[in-house]
Amino acid sequence: MERELIGLISVIVLIVLLASRMPVAFVMLVLGMGGIGWIKGPDAALGAASSIMYSTFANYALVVVPLFTWMGYIGYHSGIGAHLYEAAYKLVGRLKGGLAMATTIACAAFGAICGSTTATSATFATLALPEMKKRGYNRSLATANVAASGILGVLIPPSVIFIVYASITAESVAKLFIAGIFPGMALMAFFMLGTWVVVALDPNKAPPGPSFPWRERMLALAKGGIEVIIIFVAVIGGLLAGLFTGTEAGSVGCFATLVVVIIRRALTWKGFIASLKDTVRTSTMVMFLVGAAAIFGEFLGLTRLPMLVADWVVALPLPPWLIMVAILIMLMIMGCVVDALAMILLTIPIFYPAAMKLGFDGTWFGVIMTLALGMGVLTPPVGANVYVVYAVDKETPVMEIFRGTWPYLIALWFCCFILLIFPQLATFLPSLIK
């Protein structure tokens, strides 16, 4: 059997197994080792698996995964999310749909210290949903808004997705972090516009909240925003100034977050221990997933399938931007059945070489790929963020949450098209890094 055919069959089997909800890392590990064993023999498979796993866990660049993960959990257990939500609500809560818009703003701000979309959704499902239900918000709108706004957690730096992307493609983590800022702010604005459109079409879905005096708004903003601003400036400001690398930024971020929560006495010993346990659990899962994906990627490299796909894509008689639209559509469709992190590990070896041959910027491609994969966390049957919200609020049926995501999916597509037309939105800030 030809190697290329073996690779194609393995990808099809992988997608089928992942769609059946089998553990992602184990599926990639078994298929990767099996494929290497088929081509080069069982001894080569065992040797490749052991060396790749060791190199993955010993990779200095991936130290940033547990660091930024811990940074996010410190913020979660110290109540920073609650302060952000209160500040955002007092700023825009008086508008129709203001509470949902406040959730989007708070998720964007929380994304500055948390690199996980599911963690961001879980945090604000706990904080925002009771408030929206209390004020008579439509359940489908409220839950879908929280699920969608969680995507901002992986677009606004720091981001676990960007770290994994950089580890596979050798792109700069620092540039990827910086590149996500403007697209993240644009997506936040589009999400808020989507909420406004829904409420404008049916005002009964989201009644306006009370109006707060400007003094109270500024006090809430100082209380909820100043800590995030300090942490964000410490990390992103240092990256822009060239004071430290993307990996070192993880240490700076953890230190700054700890200093802020200790000064404000916002983190208990119980919360501190819980943040460490959650970090170890999440980081181990991510690292094992990256290692298993690297083994599967090694197998795909032996089959030459990624190179063949890249050559085929480049040879298509279409303009590069139209090919990129086709890639985004494929990513969205695959994201319906495969977890976002698994998707990026599976598709990078295939689509990244094609994007480079088409002349696209690697940093820009990382941002737009993250946006496209963000659609997968909102679409059935996988829809990770939807199930996270459902786990917190079991009163709203899952399909009702999915039905409420349509304005946010449109916003995601609109943001992708804006990036296609104006790539400088993602490439301008990285060009300033010293």
C-alpha positions in Angstrom: 0.0 0.0 0.0 1.3 3.5 -0.9 2.4 5.7 2.0 0.1 8.5 0.9 -2.9 6.2 0.9 -1.9 5.0 4.4 -1.8 8.6 5.6 -5.2 9.5 4.0 -6.9 6.4 5.6 -5.4 7.3 9.0 -6.8 10.8 8.8 -10.3 9.5 8.0 -10.1 7.0 10.8 -8.9 9.7 13.2 -11.8 12.0 12.3 -14.3 9.1 12.7 -12.9 8.1 16.1 -12.8 11.7 17.4 -16.4 12.2 16.2 -17.4 9.2 18.3 -16.0 11.1 21.3 -13.0 8.8 22.0 -10.1 10.4 23.9 -8.2 12.7 21.5 -4.6 12.1 22.8 -4.9 8.3 22.9 -6.4 8.2 19.4 -3.5 10.2 18.0 -1.0 8.3 19.9 -2.2 4.8 18.8 -2.7 5.9 15.2 0.7 7.6 15.0 2.6 4.7 16.5 0.6 2.2 14.4 1.4 4.1 11.3 5.1 4.5 12.0 5.2 0.8 12.9 3.5 -0.1 9.6 6.0 1.9 7.6 9.3 1.5 9.5 8.7 -1.4 11.9 7.6 -1.7 15.6 11.1 -0.9 17.0 11.1 2.4 15.1 7.6 3.2 16.4 8.6 2.6 20.0 11.8 4.6 19.6 10.0 7.5 17.9 7.2 7.6 20.6 9.6 7.6 23.5 11.9 10.3 22.0 9.1 12.6 20.8 7.3 12.4 24.2 10.5 13.2 26.0 11.4 16.1 23.8 7.8 17.5 24.1 7.9 17.5 27.9 11.5 18.8 27.9 10.7 21.6 25.4 11.7 24.9 27.1 9.2 26.8 24.9 6.3 24.8 26.4 7.1 25.8 29.9 4.8 28.7 29.2 1.8 26.3 29.1 1.6 25.6 32.9 2.7 29.2 33.7 -0.1 30.9 31.8 -2.6 28.2 32.9 -1.7 28.9 36.5 -2.1 32.6 35.9 -5.6 32.1 34.7 -6.6 29.8 37.6 -5.2 32.4 40.1 -7.5 34.9 38.5 -10.4 32.5 38.6 -10.0 31.5 42.3 -9.2 35.1 43.5 -12.5 36.6 42.2 -10.9 38.9 39.5 -13.7 37.7 37.1 -16.4 38.9 39.5 -14.8 42.4 39.8 -14.5 42.6 36.0 -18.1 41.7 35.6 -19.4 44.3 38.1 -17.3 47.0 36.4 -18.5 46.1 32.9 -22.1 45.9 34.1 -22.0 49.4 35.6 -20.5 50.8 32.4 -23.0 49.4 29.8 -25.7 47.7 31.9 -28.3 50.4 31.2 -28.4 49.6 27.5 -30.8 47.1 26.0 -28.9 43.8 26.2 -26.4 45.7 28.4 -25.9 42.8 30.8 -25.0 40.5 27.9 -22.6 43.1 26.5 -21.1 43.5 29.9 -20.4 39.7 29.9 -18.6 40.1 26.5 -16.5 43.0 27.8 -15.7 41.1 31.0 -14.7 37.9 29.1 -12.4 40.0 26.9 -10.7 41.5 30.0 -10.5 38.2 31.7 -8.9 36.8 28.6 -5.9 39.0 29.4 -5.1 36.7 32.3 -6.7 33.4 31.2 -5.7 31.5 28.0 -8.5 29.0 27.9 -11.9 29.4 26.2 -13.6 26.8 28.4 -12.3 28.3 31.6 -13.5 31.8 30.6 -17.0 30.4 29.7 -17.2 28.4 32.9 -16.2 31.5 35.0 -18.8 33.8 33.5 -21.5 31.1 33.3 -21.3 31.0 37.0 -21.2 34.9 37.4 -23.4 36.2 34.6 -26.2 33.6 34.0 -27.9 34.1 37.4 -27.9 37.8 36.9 -29.3 37.7 33.4 -32.0 35.2 34.5 -32.9 37.4 37.4 -33.4 40.3 35.1 -35.6 38.4 32.6 -33.2 37.8 29.8 -34.1 35.2 27.2 -32.4 32.0 28.2 -31.1 31.1 24.7 -29.6 34.6 24.3 -28.0 34.6 27.7 -26.4 31.2 27.5 -25.2 31.6 23.9 -23.7 34.9 24.8 -21.6 33.4 27.6 -20.6 30.5 25.4 -19.5 32.7 22.5 -17.8 35.4 24.7 -15.5 32.6 26.1 -13.8 32.5 22.7 -12.2 35.8 23.6 -10.1 34.0 26.2 -8.0 32.3 23.5 -7.7 35.3 21.2 -6.7 38.0 23.6 -3.2 37.1 25.0 -2.2 34.9 26.7 -3.6 32.0 24.8 -2.9 28.2 25.1 -3.9 27.8 21.4 -1.2 30.3 20.3 1.4 28.6 22.4 0.6 25.2 20.9 0.5 26.7 17.4 4.0 28.3 18.0 5.4 25.1 19.3 4.5 23.2 16.1 5.2 25.9 13.5 8.2 27.6 15.2 6.5 31.0 14.9 7.2 33.5 17.7 4.9 33.2 20.8 5.5 36.8 21.5 4.3 37.9 18.1 1.3 35.7 18.2 0.3 37.1 21.6 0.6 40.7 20.3 -1.2 39.8 17.0 -4.3 38.7 18.9 -5.0 42.0 20.6 -6.6 44.0 17.8 -8.6 41.0 16.3 -9.7 40.2 19.9 -11.0 43.7 20.4 -12.7 43.7 17.0 -14.4 40.4 17.8 -15.6 41.8 21.1 -17.1 44.7 19.3 -18.8 42.4 16.7 -20.2 40.2 19.5 -21.7 43.2 21.2 -23.1 44.3 17.8 -24.6 40.9 17.4 -26.3 41.1 20.8 -27.6 44.6 19.9 -29.1 43.3 16.6 -30.9 40.4 18.4 -32.3 42.8 21.0 -33.3 45.4 18.4 -35.3 42.7 16.6 -37.0 41.5 19.8 -36.6 43.9 22.7 -38.4 41.5 25.1 -35.3 39.2 25.0 -33.2 41.6 27.1 -34.6 44.5 29.2 -32.3 47.4 30.0 -30.7 47.6 33.4 -30.5 50.6 35.9 -28.3 53.6 35.2 -25.4 54.2 37.5 -23.8 57.6 38.3 -20.4 58.2 36.6 -18.6 58.3 39.9 -19.9 54.8 40.8 -18.9 53.6 37.3 -15.4 54.9 37.7 -15.0 53.4 41.1 -16.2 50.0 39.8 -13.8 50.3 36.8 -10.9 51.2 39.2 -11.7 48.2 41.4 -12.3 45.7 38.7 -10.0 46.9 35.9 -6.9 48.2 37.5 -5.6 44.8 38.5 -6.0 43.4 35.0 -4.5 46.5 33.4 -1.4 46.1 35.7 -1.0 42.4 34.7 -1.7 43.0 31.0 0.8 45.9 30.8 3.5 43.9 32.7 3.2 41.1 30.2 2.4 42.7 26.9 4.3 45.9 27.6 7.5 43.8 28.3 7.0 41.8 25.1 6.6 45.0 23.0 9.7 46.6 24.6 11.7 43.4 24.1 12.4 43.1 27.9 11.7 39.3 27.8 10.6 36.5 25.5 7.2 35.0 25.2 8.3 32.1 27.4 9.6 34.4 30.1 6.4 36.4 29.9 4.6 33.4 31.6 6.8 33.9 34.7 6.2 37.6 34.7 2.5 37.2 34.3 2.3 34.7 37.2 4.4 36.9 39.4 2.3 40.0 38.6 -1.0 38.2 39.2 0.2 36.8 42.5 1.4 40.2 43.7 -1.9 41.9 42.7 -4.1 39.3 44.5 -1.9 39.1 47.6 -1.9 42.9 47.9 -5.7 42.9 47.6 -6.0 39.9 49.9 -8.2 38.2 47.3 -6.7 34.7 47.3 -7.1 32.3 50.2 -4.9 29.4 50.9 -7.7 27.1 49.8 -7.9 29.0 46.5 -4.2 28.9 46.1 -4.0 25.1 46.5 -7.0 24.7 44.2 -5.3 26.8 41.5 -2.2 24.6 41.7 -4.3 21.4 41.4 -6.3 22.7 38.4 -3.1 23.9 36.7 -1.4 20.5 37.1 -4.5 18.7 35.7 -5.0 21.1 32.7 -1.3 21.4 31.9 -0.8 17.6 31.9 -3.7 17.1 29.6 -2.4 19.8 27.1 1.2 18.5 27.2 0.2 14.9 26.6 -2.1 16.0 23.8 0.7 17.9 22.2 3.1 15.0 22.5 0.6 12.5 21.0 -0.1 15.0 18.2 3.6 15.3 17.5 3.8 11.5 17.1 0.9 11.5 14.7 2.5 14.4 12.9 5.8 12.4 12.6 3.7 9.6 11.0 2.0 12.1 8.6 5.5 13.4 7.6 6.6 9.9 6.7 3.5 9.5 4.4 4.3 12.9 2.7 0.5 13.7 2.9 0.9 17.3 4.2 3.3 18.2 1.5 1.1 16.7 -1.2 -1.9 18.6 0.1 0.1 21.8 0.2 1.2 21.3 -3.4 -2.3 20.5 -4.5 -3.8 23.6 -2.8 -1.1 25.9 -4.2 -1.7 24.5 -7.7 -5.4 25.2 -7.6 -6.4 27.8 -10.3 -7.9 30.2 -7.7 -6.7 33.4 -6.1 -5.0 32.9 -2.7 -7.7 34.6 -0.7 -10.4 32.3 -2.2 -8.3 29.3 -1.2 -8.0 30.6 2.3 -11.8 31.0 2.5 -12.1 27.3 1.4 -9.6 26.4 4.2 -11.6 28.3 6.7 -14.8 26.5 5.6 -13.1 23.1 6.0 -11.8 24.1 9.5 -15.4 25.2 10.5 -16.9 21.9 9.3 -14.2 19.8 10.9 -14.6 21.9 14.1 -18.2 20.6 14.3 -17.0 17.1 15.2 -13.5 17.6 16.6 -12.3 19.5 19.7 -10.6 22.9 19.0 -7.2 22.0 20.5 -7.2 18.7 18.8 -8.2 20.4 15.5 -5.3 22.8 15.6 -2.9 19.9 16.3 -4.4 17.8 13.5 -4.7 20.5 10.8 -1.5 22.6 11.3 0.8 20.1 9.6 -1.6 20.1 6.6 -2.7 23.7 6.2 0.3 25.6 7.5 2.7 24.6 4.7 -0.1 25.4 2.2 -0.6 28.9 3.7 3.2 29.6 3.6 3.4 28.6 0.0 0.5 30.9 -0.8 2.5 33.7 0.7 0.4 34.3 3.8 2.1 35.5 7.0 2.6 32.8 9.6 1.5 34.9 12.6 -1.6 36.2 10.7 -2.5 32.6 9.8 -2.3 31.6 13.5 -4.8 34.3 14.4 -7.3 33.6 11.6 -7.0 29.8 12.3 -7.8 30.4 16.0 -10.9 32.4 14.9 -12.0 29.6 12.6 -11.6 27.0 15.2 -13.5 29.2 17.6 -16.6 28.4 15.5 -16.2 24.8 16.5 -16.8 25.5 20.2 -20.2 26.9 19.3 -21.5 24.4 16.7 -23.0 20.9 17.3 -22.3 18.2 18.0 -19.0 19.0 19.8 -19.6 22.6 20.8 -17.3 22.5 23.9 -18.3 26.0 25.2 -22.0 25.2 24.9 -21.6 22.1 27.0 -19.6 24.0 29.6 -22.4 26.5 29.9 -25.0 23.7 30.0 -23.0 22.0 32.8 -23.5 25.2 34.9 -27.1 25.9 33.8 -29.0 22.7 33.2 -32.3 24.5 33.0 -31.6 25.5 29.4 -31.7 22.6 26.9 -28.4 22.2 24.9 -30.2 22.7 21.5 -31.7 26.0 22.8 -28.2 27.2 23.5 -27.0 26.2 20.1 -29.9 28.0 18.5 -28.9 31.2 20.2 -25.3 31.2 18.8 -26.2 32.3 15.2 -25.4 36.0 15.7 -22.1 35.2 17.2 -21.2 32.7 14.4 -21.9 35.5 11.9 -19.7 37.8 14.0 -16.9 35.3 13.8 -17.2 35.0 10.1 -17.3 38.8 9.7 -14.1 39.1 11.8 -12.4 36.5 9.6 -13.3 38.4 6.4 -12.1 41.7 8.0 -8.7 40.0 8.7 -8.6 38.6 5.1 -9.1 42.1 3.7 -7.0 43.9 6.3 -4.3 41.5 7.5 -2.5 44.5 9.1 -5.1 44.2 11.9 -3.0 41.2 13.1 0.4 42.0 11.7 0.9 45.7 12.7 1.6 45.3 16.4 4.0 42.3 16.0 6.0 44.4 13.6 6.8 46.7 16.5 8.4 44.1 18.7 12.1 44.8 19.2 
